[in-house]
């Protein structure tokens, strides 16, 4: 059976690590992945595959990207259905959205430690991690002078060895719509 995935990539098109989306799509296609598409420049790649071992697939993608690009690119793979479940769960339903509030999903490579108690708040008031699932943490940022401040990942215990990459919640919704459109177009 073929599964549709979204690869959320970290460290692409930030900090001088520029990768054109055409090149990124070609790198995924070189791995034998099918129906490869990308969405915006922040490293979101859609593809289908019959591979069933997600850990092995993730490792294969990360190794290929590092070899070809010359820098590590952590990859958080989610099925389209998993992204849909996250969006439909509406983890920010109780948050009052104002012009100074940004809702953010941090896609995680590993679940956060069980001892982490939510919500976790920045002592300076810049952010709060409301909750988490094994694959994502849900963070609210409070803009200061129009800018995001602080790093919620620093609230994770030092024992956490995983990686994460963040997307605004409204962007995650758009990524899901684009992935579903791609899947519909292929049917």
Buried (B, 14 or more C-beta within 10 A) or exposed (E): EEBBBBBBBBBBBEEEBEBEBEEBBEBBEEBEBEBBBBBEBBBBBBBBBEBEEBEEBBEBBBEBBEEBBEEBBBBBBBBBBBBBEBBEEEBBEEBEEEEEEBBBBBBBBEBBEEEBEBEBBBEEEBBBBBEBBEBBBBBBBBBEEEEEBBEBBEBBEEEBEBBBBBBBBEBBBBBBEBBBEBBEEEE
